[in-house]
Amino acid sequence: MARTVKIAIAGLGPVGQAVARAVLATPGLKLVAAADPSPLSAGRDLGVVLGLPRKLKVKVEGRPERFFKKVRADVAFVCTSSHLKETKPQVAALLGRRINVLTTCEELVHPVPARAAAFKELDRLAKRKKVSLLASVARGGKSLAEIDLARPVALAVGSEGAGLPRELEEAGWRVSIPMTRHIESLNVATAASILLYEIARQRQAASERGKGE
């Protein structure tokens, strides 16, 4: 049986909830944990928070500090803040525990020189923990089919307009999602869903090949 990729999400605002729905709709992924300190989410079942007709048996952790220290997952989405000062320790805690991270923090997607040191620190930490950094760009990258995504990866997905900064594009693989000529870009949640699906597909195929050998 193919290995299921376990997903955790920190931050259940509009973006975090969109990511959660994308994960639930993607075969091969399992949403195992979520955190948000809001009284509207903390302590409730994630299915209720998302407005689904069923419960997911995933209780939303209301203490983010506990989530970042205790959560167990293969990939964690950090959708908590646009500010690097708040997001950096969260991302670092997850990377330090060898959990792959995708964050929607705008100040990480678009680091100015004043924040370059913080980004490089996170990049070094990811490399030291043997987690790959996958940068998704609008154009000029390799097709998904050309990249080995069966190994552990961390995803960095840029915005529709600006994409990713040069520092992130040079951090690891540069990958483009094939699109028709009439579509110029995808929003972050859609792009992340496609990337996660391809990761799950490749890992399932690798698992099946391993059984046949």
C-alpha positions in Angstrom: 0.0 0.0 0.0 1.3 3.5 -0.9 2.5 5.7 1.9 0.1 8.5 2.8 1.6 12.0 3.2 0.5 13.5 6.6 -0.3 17.2 6.5 -0.6 19.7 9.3 -1.9 23.3 9.0 -1.1 26.2 11.3 -3.5 29.1 10.9 -7.1 28.7 9.8 -7.9 32.1 8.3 -9.3 32.2 4.7 -5.9 31.0 3.2 -5.4 28.3 5.8 -9.0 27.0 5.3 -8.5 27.0 1.5 -5.3 25.0 1.9 -7.1 22.6 4.2 -9.9 22.0 1.6 -7.3 21.5 -1.1 -5.5 18.9 1.0 -8.8 17.0 1.7 -9.5 16.9 -2.0 -6.1 15.5 -2.9 -5.6 11.7 -3.0 -2.7 10.4 -1.1 -2.8 13.2 1.5 -4.1 13.0 5.0 -4.9 16.1 7.2 -3.8 15.0 10.7 -3.4 18.2 12.7 -4.4 21.9 12.7 -3.9 24.9 15.0 -5.4 28.3 15.5 -5.8 30.4 18.6 -9.1 32.0 17.5 -12.0 31.2 19.8 -14.0 30.4 16.7 -11.6 27.5 15.9 -9.7 26.5 19.0 -10.9 23.2 20.5 -13.4 22.5 17.7 -13.4 19.7 15.2 -11.7 20.9 12.0 -14.6 19.7 9.9 -16.9 22.0 11.8 -14.5 24.9 11.4 -14.4 24.3 7.7 -18.2 24.2 7.5 -18.1 20.6 6.2 -21.2 18.3 6.7 -19.0 15.8 8.6 -16.5 15.8 11.4 -12.8 15.0 10.5 -11.8 13.8 14.0 -9.1 16.4 14.0 -9.3 18.8 17.0 -7.9 22.3 16.4 -5.1 23.0 18.8 -5.7 26.4 20.4 -2.1 26.9 21.7 0.2 27.4 18.7 3.3 27.0 20.8 2.3 23.5 21.7 1.4 22.7 18.1 4.9 23.7 16.8 6.6 21.6 19.5 4.5 18.5 19.4 2.9 18.1 15.9 3.8 15.1 13.9 3.5 15.4 10.1 5.4 15.0 6.8 4.5 18.5 5.6 3.3 21.5 7.6 1.5 24.6 6.1 2.2 27.7 8.1 -0.5 30.3 7.3 -0.3 32.3 10.5 1.1 35.7 9.6 2.4 37.9 6.8 5.3 39.1 9.0 8.6 37.3 9.2 9.2 38.2 12.8 6.1 36.1 13.8 6.5 33.3 11.3 10.3 32.7 11.5 10.3 30.9 14.9 7.3 28.8 13.8 9.0 27.7 10.6 12.3 27.1 12.4 10.7 24.9 15.0 9.1 22.7 12.3 12.3 22.5 10.2 14.2 21.6 13.3 12.0 18.6 13.8 12.5 17.5 10.2 9.0 18.5 9.1 8.8 20.0 5.6 7.3 23.4 5.5 5.2 25.5 3.1 4.4 29.0 4.4 2.3 31.8 3.0 4.3 34.5 4.8 4.6 37.3 2.3 7.8 38.6 3.9 9.4 35.2 3.2 8.1 35.1 -0.3 9.4 38.7 -1.0 12.5 39.1 1.3 14.1 42.6 1.1 17.8 42.9 1.9 17.0 43.7 5.5 15.4 40.3 5.9 17.9 38.3 3.7 19.8 37.0 6.7 16.7 35.5 8.3 15.9 33.7 5.0 19.4 32.4 4.7 19.3 31.1 8.3 16.1 29.1 7.5 17.6 27.9 4.3 20.7 26.6 6.1 18.5 24.9 8.8 16.5 23.1 6.1 19.6 21.9 4.4 21.2 20.8 7.7 18.1 18.8 8.5 18.2 17.3 5.0 14.9 18.8 3.8 14.8 20.0 0.2 13.5 23.4 -0.8 11.2 23.4 -3.8 10.6 26.8 -5.4 7.6 27.2 -7.7 8.0 29.9 -10.3 5.7 31.2 -13.1 8.2 30.5 -15.9 11.7 29.2 -16.6 11.6 26.2 -14.3 11.5 22.5 -14.9 8.3 20.7 -15.5 6.9 18.7 -12.5 7.5 15.5 -14.4 11.2 16.2 -14.6 11.7 16.5 -10.8 12.0 13.6 -8.3 9.4 14.5 -5.7 9.5 11.1 -4.0 12.2 12.4 -1.7 11.4 14.8 1.2 10.7 18.3 0.0 9.7 21.7 1.3 7.6 23.9 -1.0 7.9 27.7 -1.6 5.1 29.0 -3.7 5.2 32.6 -5.0 2.3 35.1 -5.5 0.5 35.4 -8.9 2.0 38.7 -9.8 5.6 38.8 -8.4 6.3 35.1 -8.1 9.4 34.3 -5.9 12.4 36.4 -5.3 15.8 35.5 -6.8 17.1 34.2 -3.4 14.4 31.6 -3.1 14.6 30.6 -6.8 18.3 29.8 -6.4 17.8 27.9 -3.1 16.8 24.6 -4.8 14.8 23.3 -7.7 12.8 25.7 -9.8 9.6 24.1 -10.9 6.8 25.4 -13.2 3.3 24.0 -13.4 2.4 23.4 -17.1 -0.6 25.7 -18.1 -2.5 26.5 -21.3 -1.7 29.7 -23.1 -4.9 31.3 -21.9 -3.9 31.0 -18.2 -1.2 33.3 -16.9 -1.0 32.2 -13.3 -2.6 30.2 -10.5 -3.4 31.4 -7.0 -1.3 30.0 -4.1 -3.9 27.5 -2.9 -4.4 26.0 -6.3 -0.7 25.8 -7.1 0.0 24.2 -3.7 -2.7 21.6 -4.3 -1.3 20.7 -7.7 2.2 20.4 -6.3 1.0 18.2 -3.3 -0.9 16.0 -5.7 2.2 15.4 -7.8 4.3 14.6 -4.7 1.7 12.1 -3.5 1.5 10.6 -7.0 5.2 10.1 -7.4 5.5 8.7 -3.9 2.8 6.2 -4.6 4.4 5.1 -7.8 7.8 4.8 -6.1 6.2 2.6 -3.4 4.6 0.4 -6.0 7.9 0.0 -7.9 9.6 -1.0 -4.6 7.1 -3.8 -4.1 7.7 -5.2 -7.5 11.5 -5.4 -7.1 
